[in-house]
Amino acid sequence: MALEIVRPVVGVDAGWDSVVARFNAFARRLAGGDVGRDLEIVPQYTLVHDICLQGSAYAASLYDRVEPLMSNWIRNDLVPRCRWGPILHAYVRMYREFALASKYMTAVFRYLDQHHVLREKLAPVTAVCLACFREHVHNALSGSVISAILEQLAEFRANAPVSFSVLSDAVHVFMSVADNGSVYYDDLEPVLLRSASSFYDSEFVNRLLSSGNASSYLHAVAAILSKELDNAKLWLPDDSVDRLRGLLHERLLAQTFSSLLGGSGFSQMLLEGNTRDIALVYDLYANDAACVEELATKYMDYVVAKGKQLDQRSEIVAKLIDLQSIELRRTVQTCFQNSIRFHRALHDAMETLLSMIPNGTLLVAQHLDAVLSRVTMTSEDEISAIVSIVSCLRLEKDFFAMHPARASEIGWSSANFEEEPLRTRLGSAEVTARVITTGSWPRYSQEDDILPCRPILPALSALEGIYAQVTSGRRLRWVHSLGGAVLVGNCLRARPEISVSTPQAAILLQLNSADSIQIGSLPASTGASANLIKRALRLMCTGKLNILSKDPVQGYSVTDRIRVNTKFQAQSRRISIALAAETSGASPEADAETKKVVAEDRRHVVEAFIVRLLKRVKSMSMAELLSALATDAPVNCRPDPSTVPAIVDDLVSREYLHRDGANPSLLHYNAY
């Protein structure tokens, strides 16, 4: 016997009166501070469910009554009861009670949300409740709340104690009164930034500048930045903190850079050897690429001037090596935090100094020969310094010719310098080109036109000259997006050799002139498409070979910034970072069609293999055929054993093969 469940018929008015009565009881408990779990939500949910099952008109009637219920409660109960004390506390109190009431209403009307609201494409009950709060509370109090926040900030900047927990709660309400936080970003954040801008105006900066020298100003600015940003992190979203940091940097540092550190300002700090101030300068300007570039240029000029003061009559190479070691340890590693740009500045300075030495090759060779001839063990740092000097001079080939035994001791061999077809070594870059015709060229994206890196431009010109001597009438086009490169990570521990694709190399070489780069600027500077940039960065920023660090770590956006991960420790001398595979981006139907075509092509290969095999051996059992397919068939086309009988039956029907009359599992080739 079947049981039939009969739902009671509930009138909309009677049902709604019950819902209102239970909500009023919940609101009274809420006003009394009892925010425990409401055990009667389930009966109310069931009541709403039964009303909605009676038809869409009943559901629509319930939905239309939600907004008046919430509006009346907020206007007649919540606002009069909670509007006491400081405005910030009252504002936060109202939202906390409203959030609990909204949660209650959402639970009771969940069935309405999941069916009627979704079907009719209406605003969810939560959004309806939020609109009521925005209309009756936020719009009425937001001006006073913003004024109170600004008063708190004024007291904070006057060194008075401020409760940042209340400010954090108020900001949370601004973020919550709209689903995407637009109320905060449109109404509150611009006011906060204008407040900071008006406080740290030109008059404030001039007053701070006139109170002392450049060192005292920078220390004062560092204290201001620390105070402002450390406290902003307690109550503002991360992106607002970043915008505040940018505003303060522009007002306090970027606009005063020329007057503070231009001319002889920074150079004087270097001459005085005040490492504390030098480190502070770099720490303050590290994220400003233009300022870092100017500081690096001044540092290079300082090293060149210091090198020119050395006595060049005796042991000049040893003195330059000592100068480089001291500057590397004291300044580049300590003050400039191992910045790639300052490594390059030191390298360029040493290159300039060494180019002024007559017979530089002979002097370097003699010094290295003397070092390697010592009875005591030569330190790795000393050898590394000498190798760096030789690299600056670009004298590897000449040095190898003069001292082949010594060159082999530090890892050079004649194979590094042998001339081969379409290979050239100019300066510090060795380039090998592979020439292939367009018809057999692998598939590649036409939108990727990687800009060649500056170090290989002379080599490319030389290769074009070599190719022109071999053939004529052909147009040579470089496809850098399919190439590869081996870079030396001088800024990483153990200086590993890094094998990467050309797009990855183009990105890494950008970091030679800047400590950090915004991802959105890479397509213009490298010539790669945005999709290729994303693929190139994926394995360099994640996994075990994360030679780059991304800020923020999670997600991917064109506004993210990348920098060298100086904490990366290579497990071997040579590492290889692949380019992430490209997703097809095709529709499921297209993918299915592609798989079907591939399966058909592989079936033809398997059929041809079976026919050739039977033609050679004349007869073969099914078991022997399966074994041969598993071991001798092309690797990419070895079939699933369960599909082989169907393929054999098809070949038999097409009279390529026939079965033995006495033993059907024995196959014979049909010879014509």
PEMOJO-V882140 format. One line per field, one symbol per residue. ss: DSSP state (a for helix, b for strand, c for the rest). A space follows every 10 residues. Layout:
ss=???
This chain:
ss=cccccccccc caaaaaaaaa aaaaaaaaaa accccccccc aaaaaaaaaa aacccaaaaa aaaaaaaaaa aaaaaaaaaa aaccccaaaa aaaaaaaaaa aaaaaaaaca aaaaaaaaaa ccccaaaaaa aaaaaaaaaa aaaaaaaaaa aaaaaaaccc cccaaaaaaa aaaaaacccc caaaaaaaaa aaaaaaaaac caaaaaaaaa cccaaaaaaa aaaaaaaaaa aacccccaaa aaaaaaaaaa aacaaaaaaa acccaaaaaa aaccaaaaaa aaaaacccaa aaaaaaaaaa aaaaaaaacc cccccaaaaa aaaaaaaaaa aaacccccca aaaaaaaaaa aaaaacccca aaaaaaaaaa aaccccccca aaaaaaaaaa aaaccaaaaa aacaaaaaac cccaaaaccc ccbbbbccbb bbcccccaaa cccccccccc cccaaaaaaa aaaaaaaaaa ccccccccca aacbbbbbcc ccbcccbbbb baaaaaaaaa cccccbbbaa aaaaaaccca aaaaaaaaaa accccccbbb bccccccccc bbbbccccbc cccbbbcccc cccccccaaa aaaaaaaaaa aaaaaaaaaa aaaaaaacbb baaaaaaaaa aaccaaaccc aaaaaaaaaa aaacccbbbc cccccbbbbc cc
